[in-house]
Amino acid sequence: MPHDPVHLAGQTFAPGTRGYGYLHVTTLAARTEVRVPFQVIHGAEPGPVLCLEGTLHGWEPMGAEVIRRAMLQVDPGQLKGTIYCLPLAHPFTVEFGGTIESAGQRVSPADNLDLNQVWPGAKKNAWLTQQIAHTLWNEVVKRCEYLVDYHDGTGACDELPVAFPHIFPENPPYVAGAGADGVDEDGVDYSLSVEHVSRINREMMEMAKAFGAKVIWRRQHPLNPRMLMGQCAINGIVPLVVETGGGGMIDEQIDASVTCTLNILKHLGMIEGAPELPERQVMVENYVVYRSLEGGFYQKDPQAKVGMMVKKGQVLGQVVDPVTSEVVEECTSPVNGMLISTRVRMPINPGGYIAHIADLDSIIWER
């Protein structure tokens, strides 16, 4: 069945074609252009409209590689629907700055704002990060019915693919929270119908299961409208947050995540085939993001590898004084669970990531 071409950033993409380009945002003081790269795959037949977006935070760039590899396996002539790819959503946080955790930054060096705290952005009296969000939201995201938001274990940790559905609570208030300092509230009425909330929750959970990660962490509390996934859900776009890979490493987690990405396309009927699922999937309500209290050099226990089952109190590693070798902090698992991410970077500051641990005593669903 023929359908219309799509138009983006002055380009036209016919059915059954793939193309690339840039979204112009603004210019800097020396007139350097701020632009965001995109890829469009416009299927030969009509179908769902999906956005694959990564690198809201520059120290989490591995989603861009997952998207790149996955889209190489998509034939526009066989695709049903349209895929908009925004693999480097905030290029500024990739290009500039850097911390002990990574070469990139979580916040923009231009205005110290987090792109995941300013949606849907602004074009008047707006910081640069707000203008980026405004451009991405109005030019791309609003066109879509579904969105996958890719994150990773930063430059400090490697991470298994994991899905993070954050669903609306069963009863109001459905929305709460605010953005960063200096970001104006927009006065929008976020009153939502029960039918709207139920549909988004149901479809988000279906996407999370179809993604095919071994672990799904379900969160159910009011959504923050300043976060991309919250703004999507409020506006009827079904979002799914996922994390995978990290440490700036090209490793086996990337290809596993490509499979998970193609699972989403299969689930939505955009490409042929059934999702490739692991032998066992579990959904948990408790998920520990474990950070150090001390700084020093991190010495990981040789057994502490991603996917490993750990007992409460089991040693994951130690923070040591890099000169005296004194153990300044022993890091132990606070729960019985599975290591979803583990630290791969030796220097560590207080608050640095040690591991993500899925609490297997909090399983609420499994397949």
C-alpha positions in Angstrom: 0.0 0.0 0.0 1.6 3.3 -1.0 1.9 6.1 1.4 3.2 9.7 1.6 6.9 10.7 1.8 8.1 12.4 5.0 9.7 15.8 5.2 12.4 16.7 7.8 15.0 19.6 7.9 14.3 20.6 4.3 14.7 17.0 2.9 12.1 14.7 1.5 12.3 10.9 2.2 10.3 8.7 -0.2 8.8 5.4 1.0 11.3 2.6 1.0 14.3 4.9 1.5 16.9 5.9 4.1 18.5 9.3 4.6 20.6 11.4 7.0 20.8 15.0 8.0 21.1 17.6 10.7 18.5 19.5 12.7 19.6 23.2 13.1 19.2 24.5 16.7 21.1 27.8 16.9 24.6 29.3 16.8 27.2 30.1 19.4 29.0 33.3 20.1 31.6 32.7 17.4 28.7 31.7 15.1 29.5 28.0 15.3 26.3 26.1 14.4 24.7 23.9 17.0 23.1 21.0 15.2 21.8 17.4 16.0 22.4 14.6 13.5 19.5 12.2 12.5 18.7 9.2 10.4 15.3 8.5 8.8 14.2 5.1 7.6 10.9 5.5 5.8 9.3 2.1 5.1 7.8 1.1 1.9 4.5 0.4 3.6 2.7 2.4 6.3 2.9 1.3 9.9 4.0 2.5 13.4 6.2 5.6 13.8 9.1 4.9 16.2 11.9 7.2 17.6 15.2 5.6 18.7 17.1 8.2 20.7 20.3 8.1 22.6 23.0 10.2 24.3 20.8 12.6 26.3 23.9 12.4 28.5 27.2 12.6 26.8 28.9 10.2 29.2 26.4 7.5 28.1 27.1 7.2 24.3 26.7 3.5 23.7 23.1 3.7 22.6 24.4 5.5 19.5 26.4 2.4 18.6 23.5 0.1 19.3 21.2 2.2 17.0 23.9 2.4 14.3 24.4 -1.4 14.2 20.7 -2.2 14.5 19.6 0.1 11.6 22.2 -1.6 9.3 20.0 -4.7 9.6 16.8 -2.8 8.6 15.8 -2.8 4.9 13.7 0.2 4.1 12.0 -1.7 1.3 10.8 -4.3 3.8 10.0 -1.9 6.7 6.4 -1.1 7.7 6.3 2.4 9.2 9.0 5.0 9.9 12.0 5.1 12.2 13.5 8.4 13.3 16.9 8.0 14.8 18.5 10.6 17.1 21.6 8.7 18.3 23.5 11.8 19.5 20.7 13.8 21.0 23.0 16.3 22.9 26.3 16.5 20.9 27.6 19.2 23.2 27.8 16.7 26.1 29.8 14.3 23.9 32.2 16.8 22.4 33.2 18.9 25.4 34.0 18.5 29.1 34.8 15.3 30.9 34.9 13.9 34.4 36.6 11.2 36.4 33.7 8.9 35.2 33.9 9.5 31.5 35.2 11.5 28.5 31.7 13.1 28.2 29.5 15.0 30.5 26.0 14.4 31.9 25.2 18.1 31.7 25.9 20.6 29.0 29.1 22.7 29.4 27.2 25.5 27.8 24.6 26.0 30.5 25.1 23.2 33.1 21.6 21.8 32.3 20.6 18.1 31.9 18.8 17.5 28.7 16.6 15.0 30.4 15.3 17.6 32.8 14.0 20.3 30.4 11.3 18.8 28.2 9.5 19.8 26.0 12.0 22.5 25.8 11.5 26.2 25.0 12.3 28.7 22.2 11.7 31.9 24.1 14.0 33.1 27.0 15.6 29.7 26.7 18.9 28.2 27.6 20.8 26.3 24.8 19.8 22.9 26.3 16.1 24.0 26.3 16.4 25.0 22.7 17.9 21.6 21.8 15.0 19.9 23.5 12.5 22.2 21.8 13.9 21.3 18.4 14.0 17.6 18.9 10.5 17.6 20.4 8.8 19.6 17.8 10.7 18.4 14.7 10.9 14.7 15.5 9.5 13.3 18.8 6.0 14.7 18.4 5.6 12.8 15.1 6.1 9.5 16.8 3.9 6.9 18.5 6.7 5.1 20.3 10.1 6.0 21.7 13.1 4.1 23.0 15.4 6.2 25.2 18.9 4.6 25.4 21.3 5.1 28.4 24.3 3.1 29.6 26.6 2.5 32.5 28.6 5.7 31.9 32.3 5.7 31.3 32.8 3.9 34.6 30.6 0.7 34.3 29.7 -2.0 31.8 26.0 -3.0 31.8 23.8 -5.8 30.6 20.7 -4.8 28.5 18.0 -3.9 31.0 14.5 -2.3 30.5 13.2 0.4 32.9 9.4 0.9 32.3 8.3 3.8 34.5 4.5 3.5 34.5 1.8 5.9 35.8 0.5 5.1 39.3 -3.0 3.5 39.5 -4.5 6.6 41.0 -3.9 10.4 40.7 -1.7 12.3 40.9 -0.2 10.9 37.7 2.4 13.6 37.3 4.8 15.3 39.7 8.2 16.8 39.8 10.0 19.7 38.1 13.0 20.5 36.0 16.4 22.1 36.8 16.8 25.5 38.4 16.4 28.3 35.9 13.9 26.4 33.8 10.4 28.0 33.8 7.3 26.0 34.4 4.9 26.1 31.5 1.6 26.0 33.3 0.3 23.0 31.3 -2.7 21.2 32.7 -1.5 17.6 33.1 -4.9 16.1 34.0 -5.1 12.7 32.3 -7.9 10.3 31.7 -8.0 6.8 33.2 -8.1 5.4 29.6 -5.0 7.4 28.6 -3.0 6.2 31.7 -4.2 2.5 31.2 -3.2 2.4 27.6 0.3 3.9 28.1 1.0 1.6 31.1 -0.2 -1.5 29.1 1.8 -0.7 26.0 4.9 0.3 27.9 4.9 -3.0 29.8 4.4 -4.9 26.6 7.4 -3.1 25.0 9.5 -3.8 28.1 8.9 -7.5 27.9 9.4 -7.6 24.1 12.8 -5.8 24.4 14.1 -9.1 25.7 16.4 -8.1 28.5 16.9 -10.7 31.3 15.9 -8.1 33.9 13.1 -5.5 33.8 12.8 -2.9 36.6 9.3 -1.7 37.0 8.8 1.6 38.6 5.3 3.0 39.4 5.0 6.5 40.8 4.1 9.9 39.4 6.0 10.8 36.2 8.2 13.9 35.9 7.0 16.0 33.0 10.4 17.5 32.5 11.9 14.1 31.7 11.7 12.9 28.1 9.8 9.7 28.9 7.4 11.6 31.2 6.6 14.2 28.5 6.1 11.4 26.0 3.7 9.4 28.2 1.7 12.5 29.0 1.3 13.2 25.3 0.3 9.7 24.3 3.7 8.6 23.0 4.6 5.2 24.5 8.2 5.5 25.9 10.6 2.9 27.1 13.9 3.7 28.9 16.7 1.1 28.5 20.3 0.9 29.5 23.1 -1.2 28.0 26.8 -1.3 27.7 29.1 1.3 29.1 32.7 2.0 29.9 33.2 3.4 26.4 33.8 -0.2 25.4 32.6 -2.0 22.3 31.8 -5.4 23.7 29.3 -8.2 23.6 26.6 -6.1 25.3 26.3 -4.0 22.1 25.3 -6.9 19.9 22.9 -8.2 22.5 21.3 -4.8 22.6 21.0 -4.8 18.8 18.9 -8.0 19.1 16.8 -6.2 21.8 16.3 -3.2 19.5 15.2 -5.4 16.6 12.9 -7.1 19.1 11.0 -3.8 19.5 10.6 -3.5 15.7 9.3 -7.1 15.6 6.9 -6.5 18.5 5.5 -3.4 16.7 5.1 -5.4 13.4 7.6 -3.1 11.6 9.8 -6.0 10.5 9.1 -9.7 10.2 9.7 -12.3 12.9 9.1 -12.9 16.6 11.2 -11.3 19.3 14.2 -13.3 20.4 13.8 -13.7 24.1 16.1 -15.2 26.8 15.3 -18.4 28.5 14.2 -16.6 31.6 13.1 -13.0 32.1 12.3 -11.5 35.5 10.7 -8.2 36.5 11.7 -6.7 39.9 10.4 -3.8 42.0 13.7 -3.1 43.7 16.9 -2.3 41.9 20.0 -1.0 43.7 22.3 1.7 42.2 25.3 1.2 44.4 27.8 4.0 44.8 31.0 4.4 46.8 31.3 6.7 49.8 35.1 7.0 49.6 37.5 8.0 46.9 40.7 6.1 45.8 41.4 3.3 43.4 38.8 0.6 42.9 39.8 -3.0 43.0 37.1 -5.2 41.7 36.7 -8.8 43.0 37.6 -11.1 40.1 34.3 -12.9 40.5 32.2 -9.8 40.2 31.1 -9.9 36.6 27.9 -8.7 34.9 25.2 -11.4 35.0 26.6 -12.9 38.2 24.3 -13.9 41.0 25.4 -12.4 44.4 24.3 -12.9 48.0 23.6 -10.1 50.4 26.9 -9.2 52.0 29.0 -10.7 49.3 32.2 -8.6 48.5 32.1 -6.9 45.1 35.3 -5.0 45.5 37.4 -2.6 47.6 38.3 1.1 47.4 42.0 1.4 48.3 44.5 4.2 49.0 46.5 4.3 45.8 49.7 5.0 47.8 49.5 3.0 51.0 47.2 0.2 49.8 45.0 0.7 52.8 41.4 -0.5 52.2 39.3 2.6 52.8 36.0 1.0 51.8 34.8 -2.6 51.4 31.9 -2.7 48.9 29.4 -5.5 49.5 26.0 -6.3 47.9 23.1 -5.0 49.9 20.7 -7.5 48.4 20.4 -11.0 47.0 20.5 -10.4 43.3 22.0 -10.2 39.8 24.8 -7.9 38.9 23.5 -5.8 36.0 26.5 -3.5 35.8 30.0 -3.5 37.4 32.7 -0.9 37.5 35.5 -1.2 35.0 37.3 2.1 35.8 39.9 2.2 38.6 40.0 5.8 39.9 36.9 6.6 41.8 35.5 9.6 43.6 32.9 9.6 46.4 29.6 8.7 44.8 31.2 6.8 41.9 29.2 3.9 40.5 30.2 0.4 41.9 27.3 -1.7 40.5 23.7 -1.9 39.6 22.0 -4.9 41.3 18.6 -6.4 40.5 17.0 -7.5 43.8 15.8 -11.0 43.1 13.8 -11.1 46.3 11.5 -8.5 44.8 10.5 -10.4 41.6 6.9 -9.6 40.6 6.8 -11.4 37.2 8.8 -13.9 35.3 8.7 -15.8 32.1 
